[in-house]
């Protein structure tokens, strides 16, 4: 199990369209992935779970992955976030 902290930089945070891109990317990996904000942790492959965190621009979250391709998953998801969700 590995984790990585990331800061959300895009204007709308992790809502609607960016969250959909994030979920699609998370689902492309076979490992278990979670997003943790403060004391809440949700399945990164669940749109409702991710949206329920209310992640806005400038917030820091922790991505956690466990299983096959966990390093690739965190690297790919962090790159998507850092790009401002300009790629799907």
Secondary structure, DSSP 4 states (H G I P E B T S, - for coil): -EEEEEE--STT-S-HHHHHHHHHHHHTSSSEEEEEETTEEEETT-HHHHHHT---TT-EEEEEEESTTHHHHHHHHHHHHHTTS---
